[in-house]
């Protein structure tokens, strides 16, 4: 078995207005490709990993252009399916000052939503894979997509391929009648490593945790409470051995603090707090966390603190890059990891 990583989900076309304009302003949109699992694939390819992305795209010029975009970034797309007539889209109005960001999805009837079990040759795709990565969004789009997701998980289990999972709960996507919490817990039961932000952890486990309200890098984390919290959820889901939780506090729309916790094989680790005073684009930060974890777990198998710090640094850098993709390399991430600026080993980056 090789170290190939396979990611599976819906590729989207993102439309937004330039210079923080509202959706009602200006007469044109800028467009970029994205989507959680594609973002993970691009991040891994940027780090030099062998990664394949599986999806279904429309059988037209838009679908082919989307695939070409991924190929140019080093992602293997040989098993992308084509069919249907449209690509899923979303419209983004970025945050500014006290104004929150706004996202409007337009995914009904997309090529991916019409995906069905049996359409993807999973045994061929996974025969040389070490990890299959899915997210809550993979199963949120339609019943057919959810069924295809669980088919992939069944075959991954059968073939001994580890499963990576991002909670990625998006309330507005669950329209086909499934119980989102129950469905995502079914997926969580099948995973070996996972990521979620603090809000998603609270939602899926229906349990409050200590708040992260850092306005600088000197915030004190309540590690004893977090430790008991992770022990409890691991007892509920014993298969998962690596639990990564990202934590963000928005001091202002363009000023965030970021940290993370990693529960791994019975031990809870704390990352430094990174202060990001000039956020450019926070979309895809969770996907950068996930890619950092998938890349660093095998790379730094004997140093889980480095795994955690690496994942955090990758996510922090994504805040500085427009678009969904985290186009950073290993050297840039390690530069952030090694940027100690106090004796307490707290990090800070300035963009």
C-alpha positions, 0 to 999 in steps of 0.5 A: 500500500502506498501513501496515496490519499483519495478525497471525495466530494463536490467541486464548486464554482465560487462567485464573489464581488471584488473589494468587499463589495456587497452582492448587490453592488457592481455589475460583475463577479469574480470566480474561483473553484473550491469545495472542501474535499477539493481544497484538501486535495489541492493543499496536499498536492502543494505539499508534494503528496500523491492525492486523487480527487473523486467527484462528478462534474457536468459533461460540458466545457464548465466541467472540463475546465474545473478538472483542468484547474485541479490537474494544473495544481497537481491533483490526480483526476483520472476517476472524475465522472462526467454527467448531468448539466451543471456544476454546484455554485456558491456566492460569497459576500466577504466580511468587513468591519462589523458586517459578517460574511454571507454565503448563498449556495446554489447546488440543487440539481448539480452533477454531484447531487445526482451521483448514485452508488455503483457509479464510482469504481471504488475498488480500483481507486482505493487499491493503492490508497492509504487514506480516504477523506470525506466530510459532512458535506459529502453526505449533505447534498442529496440522499443519492450522494449520502448513499454513495458516500457510505458505499465508499466508506464500506469499501474502504473498510473492506480494503483496510483503507483508513478514513479521514473525516471533517465534520463540516456541518452546513445547516443550509445544505441538509434539505433532503430529509436526513437527520444531519447529526445522526448521519454525521455520527454514522460517518464519525463511527467509521473514521480513524482521524477527524477534524472539526472546529469548536462550534461543530464539536459542540453541535455534534456532541451537544455539549458545551466546552470552555470558550476560546476568547483570545484577543492575543497570544497570551490566553490561558486554555482550560486544558483539564476541562478539555481533556475530560471532554475529549476522553468522553467523546473518545469513549463514544467513538473509540475507533477514531485515534486522532481528534483535531479541533480548530479554535478561532476567535474573531477579534474583528472581521480581519483580525483573528486568533487561531489555535488547535487541540489534538487528542491522539492515542490518549494524550491531549496536546495544545498548539500555540496561539497564532495572532493573524492581524490582517486576514485576507480570506478565511474560507478553506481554513478548516480544509487547510487544517485537515490537509496539514494533519493528513500530510504531517501524521505520516511525516512526523509520526513520532512527534505528535506536537509537531503534527499539531503545530504543522496543521495549525501553521498550514491553517493560519497561512490559508488566511493570507491567500485569496480563494478556497485553495491553500497554495502553500508549500512545506517550507513556508509552513515550517517557517511559521512553525519555527517562528518562536518569538517568546520564551513561552513558545507562543507564535505570531505571524504578521501578514 
